[in-house]
Amino acid sequence: MRADVALQPSSKQDRERPELNRRSFLKWAAGGVGALAIAPELLQAAILSERYLVFYNPNTGENIRQVYWTPRDGYIRESIGQISWALRDHHNDQVRQFDAGVLDQLYALQLQIGSGNPIHVISGYRSPSTNRMLAEGSSRVARNSYHIQAMALDVRTPGGRISELYRAARSLGAGGVGYYPRSNFIHIDSGPVRYWS
């Protein structure tokens, strides 16, 4: 399966109705997205335009540019499948369909940082066996990680300051945000709102 080619749905059966429509995305954004509230043109883009992700997975060498939501169709199942494949457990190629909430967080983060470089996703889905292996080697790996549920991403920006990425992610006011400056990444997830470092 190629993850570097953006696919569009071919029929109504290939489309998934939106869980978050424009109104609920606006409510989410206005309720907690500090930087987007300051920059209404970004909020407008997030609500009225196609949502797409641009990222690089250094573990697989894949570059992704994928539209996953449109105002007309909502979330596009096939596209989220392609994104999920690109975010698979690179230790064993196991895949789980990614939660749209964390994809929306990554999209909003892209809008905020406005970098011309793709975000690097250094960890996406983790199978239970991979997570167990990583947890045995490090106390920083949660045994019941949101990575196992395909609801979490560990990201960095090439050449960017991780502290700025952390501030941008916190300003979204959505999900969990962890700060790992020595390892040069932040964690985002679509669980409850919380912060740690």
Short mmCIF file of the C-alpha atoms (twelve columns), coordinates in Angstrom:
data_MODEL
# 
_entry.id   MODEL 
# 
loop_
_atom_site.group_PDB 
_atom_site.id 
_atom_site.type_symbol 
_atom_site.label_atom_id 
_atom_site.label_alt_id 
_atom_site.label_comp_id 
_atom_site.label_asym_id 
_atom_site.label_seq_id 
_atom_site.Cartn_x 
_atom_site.Cartn_y 
_atom_site.Cartn_z 
_atom_site.pdbx_PDB_model_num 
ATOM 1   C CA . MET A 1   0.000   0.000  0.000  1 
ATOM 2   C CA . ARG A 2   1.525   3.344  -1.010 1 
ATOM 3   C CA . ALA A 3   1.106   6.082  1.548  1 
ATOM 4   C CA . ASP A 4   2.731   8.882  -0.421 1 
ATOM 5   C CA . VAL A 5   -0.124  9.258  -2.902 1 
ATOM 6   C CA . ALA A 6   -3.242  11.192 -1.951 1 
ATOM 7   C CA . LEU A 7   -6.396  9.283  -2.859 1 
ATOM 8   C CA . GLN A 8   -9.891  10.659 -3.196 1 
ATOM 9   C CA . PRO A 9   -12.966 8.557  -2.436 1 
ATOM 10  C CA . SER A 10  -14.485 6.950  -5.504 1 
ATOM 11  C CA . SER A 11  -18.054 6.611  -4.265 1 
ATOM 12  C CA . LYS A 12  -20.419 7.450  -1.419 1 
ATOM 13  C CA . GLN A 13  -19.627 4.035  0.089  1 
ATOM 14  C CA . ASP A 14  -15.958 5.045  0.444  1 
ATOM 15  C CA . ARG A 15  -16.839 8.154  2.474  1 
ATOM 16  C CA . GLU A 16  -17.386 8.328  6.200  1 
ATOM 17  C CA . ARG A 17  -19.854 10.868 7.509  1 
ATOM 18  C CA . PRO A 18  -18.214 13.473 9.702  1 
ATOM 19  C CA . GLU A 19  -18.089 12.972 13.465 1 
ATOM 20  C CA . LEU A 20  -17.212 16.641 13.785 1 
ATOM 21  C CA . ASN A 21  -19.024 18.980 11.465 1 
ATOM 22  C CA . ARG A 22  -18.052 22.585 10.823 1 
ATOM 23  C CA . ARG A 23  -20.075 23.820 13.787 1 
ATOM 24  C CA . SER A 24  -18.508 21.393 16.285 1 
ATOM 25  C CA . PHE A 25  -15.005 22.084 14.939 1 
ATOM 26  C CA . LEU A 26  -15.706 25.808 15.365 1 
ATOM 27  C CA . LYS A 27  -16.935 25.205 18.930 1 
ATOM 28  C CA . TRP A 28  -13.806 23.180 19.721 1 
ATOM 29  C CA . ALA A 29  -11.545 25.789 18.147 1 
ATOM 30  C CA . ALA A 30  -13.215 28.816 19.716 1 
ATOM 31  C CA . GLY A 31  -13.364 27.114 23.099 1 
ATOM 32  C CA . GLY A 32  -9.717  26.309 23.467 1 
ATOM 33  C CA . VAL A 33  -7.524  27.158 20.520 1 
ATOM 34  C CA . GLY A 34  -5.784  30.307 21.681 1 
ATOM 35  C CA . ALA A 35  -3.627  30.973 18.637 1 
ATOM 36  C CA . LEU A 36  -6.406  30.152 16.183 1 
ATOM 37  C CA . ALA A 37  -8.770  32.482 18.028 1 
ATOM 38  C CA . ILE A 38  -6.208  35.259 17.566 1 
ATOM 39  C CA . ALA A 39  -5.791  34.455 13.871 1 
ATOM 40  C CA . PRO A 40  -9.322  34.201 12.418 1 
ATOM 41  C CA . GLU A 41  -8.018  33.463 8.913  1 
ATOM 42  C CA . LEU A 42  -6.542  30.207 10.270 1 
ATOM 43  C CA . LEU A 43  -9.821  29.322 11.937 1 
ATOM 44  C CA . GLN A 44  -11.660 30.081 8.687  1 
ATOM 45  C CA . ALA A 45  -9.273  27.793 6.796  1 
ATOM 46  C CA . ALA A 46  -9.755  25.024 9.352  1 
ATOM 47  C CA . ILE A 47  -13.531 25.128 9.057  1 
ATOM 48  C CA . LEU A 48  -14.214 25.859 5.393  1 
ATOM 49  C CA . SER A 49  -11.299 24.229 3.591  1 
ATOM 50  C CA . GLU A 50  -10.172 20.697 3.042  1 
ATOM 51  C CA . ARG A 51  -8.189  19.357 5.951  1 
ATOM 52  C CA . TYR A 52  -4.971  17.701 4.928  1 
ATOM 53  C CA . LEU A 53  -1.891  16.429 6.688  1 
ATOM 54  C CA . VAL A 54  1.673   16.884 5.525  1 
ATOM 55  C CA . PHE A 55  4.193   14.863 7.485  1 
ATOM 56  C CA . TYR A 56  7.305   12.729 7.210  1 
ATOM 57  C CA . ASN A 57  7.814   9.427  9.005  1 
ATOM 58  C CA . PRO A 58  11.572  9.019  9.577  1 
ATOM 59  C CA . ASN A 59  11.095  5.375  10.637 1 
ATOM 60  C CA . THR A 60  9.725   4.351  7.232  1 
ATOM 61  C CA . GLY A 61  11.035  7.175  5.031  1 
ATOM 62  C CA . GLU A 62  7.502   8.000  3.848  1 
ATOM 63  C CA . ASN A 63  6.357   11.528 2.993  1 
ATOM 64  C CA . ILE A 64  2.605   12.058 3.300  1 
ATOM 65  C CA . ARG A 65  0.332   14.745 1.880  1 
ATOM 66  C CA . GLN A 66  -3.206  13.543 2.330  1 
ATOM 67  C CA . VAL A 67  -6.628  15.219 2.338  1 
ATOM 68  C CA . TYR A 68  -8.654  13.427 5.021  1 
ATOM 69  C CA . TRP A 69  -11.701 15.703 5.455  1 
ATOM 70  C CA . THR A 70  -13.696 17.947 3.136  1 
ATOM 71  C CA . PRO A 71  -16.613 20.268 3.918  1 
ATOM 72  C CA . ARG A 72  -18.803 18.283 1.542  1 
ATOM 73  C CA . ASP A 73  -17.835 14.717 2.455  1 
ATOM 74  C CA . GLY A 74  -16.631 14.906 6.043  1 
ATOM 75  C CA . TYR A 75  -13.952 12.405 7.053  1 
ATOM 76  C CA . ILE A 76  -12.749 10.278 4.149  1 
ATOM 77  C CA . ARG A 77  -12.351 6.688  5.295  1 
ATOM 78  C CA . GLU A 78  -9.927  5.681  2.551  1 
ATOM 79  C CA . SER A 79  -7.686  8.673  3.254  1 
ATOM 80  C CA . ILE A 80  -7.656  8.006  6.990  1 
ATOM 81  C CA . GLY A 81  -6.733  4.430  6.080  1 
ATOM 82  C CA . GLN A 82  -3.764  5.704  4.055  1 
ATOM 83  C CA . ILE A 83  -2.700  7.977  6.921  1 
ATOM 84  C CA . SER A 84  -3.082  5.091  9.379  1 
ATOM 85  C CA . TRP A 85  -0.846  2.922  7.202  1 
ATOM 86  C CA . ALA A 86  1.806   5.659  7.199  1 
ATOM 87  C CA . LEU A 87  1.521   5.835  11.011 1 
ATOM 88  C CA . ARG A 88  1.702   2.049  11.471 1 
ATOM 89  C CA . ASP A 89  3.880   0.296  14.034 1 
ATOM 90  C CA . HIS A 90  7.156   0.252  12.111 1 
ATOM 91  C CA . HIS A 91  8.482   -2.611 14.261 1 
ATOM 92  C CA . ASN A 92  5.970   -5.115 12.839 1 
ATOM 93  C CA . ASP A 93  3.835   -3.236 10.234 1 
ATOM 94  C CA . GLN A 94  0.661   -3.641 12.309 1 
ATOM 95  C CA . VAL A 95  -1.974  -0.994 11.546 1 
ATOM 96  C CA . ARG A 96  -4.935  0.421  13.435 1 
ATOM 97  C CA . GLN A 97  -7.357  3.042  12.128 1 
ATOM 98  C CA . PHE A 98  -6.356  6.406  13.612 1 
ATOM 99  C CA . ASP A 99  -8.692  8.498  15.714 1 
ATOM 100 C CA . ALA A 100 -9.884  11.560 13.784 1 
ATOM 101 C CA . GLY A 101 -9.484  13.737 16.887 1 
ATOM 102 C CA . VAL A 102 -5.710  13.404 16.997 1 
ATOM 103 C CA . LEU A 103 -5.526  13.941 13.223 1 
ATOM 104 C CA . ASP A 104 -7.468  17.183 13.699 1 
ATOM 105 C CA . GLN A 105 -5.005  18.189 16.436 1 
ATOM 106 C CA . LEU A 106 -2.094  17.568 14.072 1 
ATOM 107 C CA . TYR A 107 -3.863  19.569 11.360 1 
ATOM 108 C CA . ALA A 108 -4.484  22.501 13.732 1 
ATOM 109 C CA . LEU A 109 -0.860  22.308 14.856 1 
ATOM 110 C CA . GLN A 110 0.269   22.492 11.212 1 
ATOM 111 C CA . LEU A 111 -1.851  25.608 10.724 1 
ATOM 112 C CA . GLN A 112 -0.382  27.219 13.828 1 
ATOM 113 C CA . ILE A 113 3.287   26.641 13.112 1 
ATOM 114 C CA . GLY A 114 2.905   27.481 9.427  1 
ATOM 115 C CA . SER A 115 6.253   25.923 8.586  1 
ATOM 116 C CA . GLY A 116 7.088   25.058 5.005  1 
ATOM 117 C CA . ASN A 117 8.668   21.833 6.268  1 
ATOM 118 C CA . PRO A 118 6.537   18.790 7.047  1 
ATOM 119 C CA . ILE A 119 6.184   17.776 10.675 1 
ATOM 120 C CA . HIS A 120 8.137   14.634 11.528 1 
ATOM 121 C CA . VAL A 121 6.022   11.943 13.185 1 
ATOM 122 C CA . ILE A 122 8.463   9.768  15.092 1 
ATOM 123 C CA . SER A 123 5.856   7.541  16.728 1 
ATOM 124 C CA . GLY A 124 2.280   6.770  15.736 1 
ATOM 125 C CA . TYR A 125 0.469   3.507  16.385 1 
ATOM 126 C CA . ARG A 126 2.133   0.988  18.688 1 
ATOM 127 C CA . SER A 127 0.945   -2.578 18.872 1 
ATOM 128 C CA . PRO A 128 0.534   -3.916 22.423 1 
ATOM 129 C CA . SER A 129 3.674   -6.063 22.004 1 
ATOM 130 C CA . THR A 130 5.780   -3.095 20.851 1 
ATOM 131 C CA . ASN A 131 4.469   -0.907 23.654 1 
ATOM 132 C CA . ARG A 132 5.283   -3.637 26.213 1 
ATOM 133 C CA . MET A 133 8.818   -3.896 24.838 1 
ATOM 134 C CA . LEU A 134 9.309   -0.106 24.985 1 
ATOM 135 C CA . ALA A 135 7.774   0.155  28.481 1 
ATOM 136 C CA . GLU A 136 10.182  -2.499 29.794 1 
ATOM 137 C CA . GLY A 137 13.101  -0.410 28.541 1 
ATOM 138 C CA . SER A 138 11.912  3.004  29.749 1 
ATOM 139 C CA . SER A 139 9.817   4.327  32.622 1 
ATOM 140 C CA . ARG A 140 8.668   7.159  30.316 1 
ATOM 141 C CA . VAL A 141 6.541   4.772  28.214 1 
ATOM 142 C CA . ALA A 142 3.021   4.351  29.610 1 
ATOM 143 C CA . ARG A 143 1.860   0.750  29.828 1 
ATOM 144 C CA . ASN A 144 -1.634  1.766  28.703 1 
ATOM 145 C CA . SER A 145 -0.467  4.338  26.152 1 
ATOM 146 C CA . TYR A 146 -2.835  6.164  23.816 1 
ATOM 147 C CA . HIS A 147 -0.443  5.032  21.060 1 
ATOM 148 C CA . ILE A 148 -1.953  1.523  21.450 1 
ATOM 149 C CA . GLN A 149 -5.389  2.980  20.676 1 
ATOM 150 C CA . ALA A 150 -4.118  4.974  17.645 1 
ATOM 151 C CA . MET A 151 -4.959  8.178  19.497 1 
ATOM 152 C CA . ALA A 152 -1.428  9.583  19.976 1 
ATOM 153 C CA . LEU A 153 1.499   10.953 17.987 1 
ATOM 154 C CA . ASP A 154 5.042   11.945 18.923 1 
ATOM 155 C CA . VAL A 155 6.170   14.793 16.673 1 
ATOM 156 C CA . ARG A 156 8.962   17.294 16.022 1 
ATOM 157 C CA . THR A 157 9.707   19.938 13.432 1 
ATOM 158 C CA . PRO A 158 13.029  19.781 11.609 1 
ATOM 159 C CA . GLY A 159 15.104  22.829 12.428 1 
ATOM 160 C CA . GLY A 160 12.378  24.134 14.739 1 
ATOM 161 C CA . ARG A 161 12.469  24.701 18.457 1 
ATOM 162 C CA . ILE A 162 10.665  22.002 20.361 1 
ATOM 163 C CA . SER A 163 9.619   24.559 23.016 1 
ATOM 164 C CA . GLU A 164 7.697   26.531 20.360 1 
ATOM 165 C CA . LEU A 165 5.979   23.385 19.122 1 
ATOM 166 C CA . TYR A 166 5.034   22.536 22.716 1 
ATOM 167 C CA . ARG A 167 3.539   26.008 23.295 1 
ATOM 168 C CA . ALA A 168 1.595   25.763 20.036 1 
ATOM 169 C CA . ALA A 169 0.227   22.322 20.974 1 
ATOM 170 C CA . ARG A 170 -0.777  23.495 24.466 1 
ATOM 171 C CA . SER A 171 -2.574  26.517 23.036 1 
ATOM 172 C CA . LEU A 172 -4.937  24.145 21.203 1 
ATOM 173 C CA . GLY A 173 -6.486  23.229 24.552 1 
ATOM 174 C CA . ALA A 174 -7.236  19.743 23.253 1 
ATOM 175 C CA . GLY A 175 -6.032  16.366 24.495 1 
ATOM 176 C CA . GLY A 176 -2.769  15.523 26.161 1 
ATOM 177 C CA . VAL A 177 0.510   17.291 25.406 1 
ATOM 178 C CA . GLY A 178 3.835   15.993 26.690 1 
ATOM 179 C CA . TYR A 179 7.153   17.840 26.430 1 
ATOM 180 C CA . TYR A 180 10.374  15.849 25.913 1 
ATOM 181 C CA . PRO A 181 13.083  18.434 25.177 1 
ATOM 182 C CA . ARG A 182 16.050  16.076 25.698 1 
ATOM 183 C CA . SER A 183 14.587  13.673 23.147 1 
ATOM 184 C CA . ASN A 184 13.494  16.576 20.918 1 
ATOM 185 C CA . PHE A 185 9.807   15.730 20.495 1 
ATOM 186 C CA . ILE A 186 6.360   16.436 21.888 1 
ATOM 187 C CA . HIS A 187 3.521   14.000 22.408 1 
ATOM 188 C CA . ILE A 188 -0.066  14.845 21.438 1 
ATOM 189 C CA . ASP A 189 -3.122  12.678 21.996 1 
ATOM 190 C CA . SER A 190 -6.896  12.930 21.837 1 
ATOM 191 C CA . GLY A 191 -7.438  11.839 25.434 1 
ATOM 192 C CA . PRO A 192 -8.408  14.227 28.259 1 
ATOM 193 C CA . VAL A 193 -6.748  17.656 28.358 1 
ATOM 194 C CA . ARG A 194 -3.536  17.459 30.422 1 
ATOM 195 C CA . TYR A 195 0.098   18.564 30.182 1 
ATOM 196 C CA . TRP A 196 3.391   17.127 31.381 1 
ATOM 197 C CA . SER A 197 7.121   17.412 30.881 1 
# 
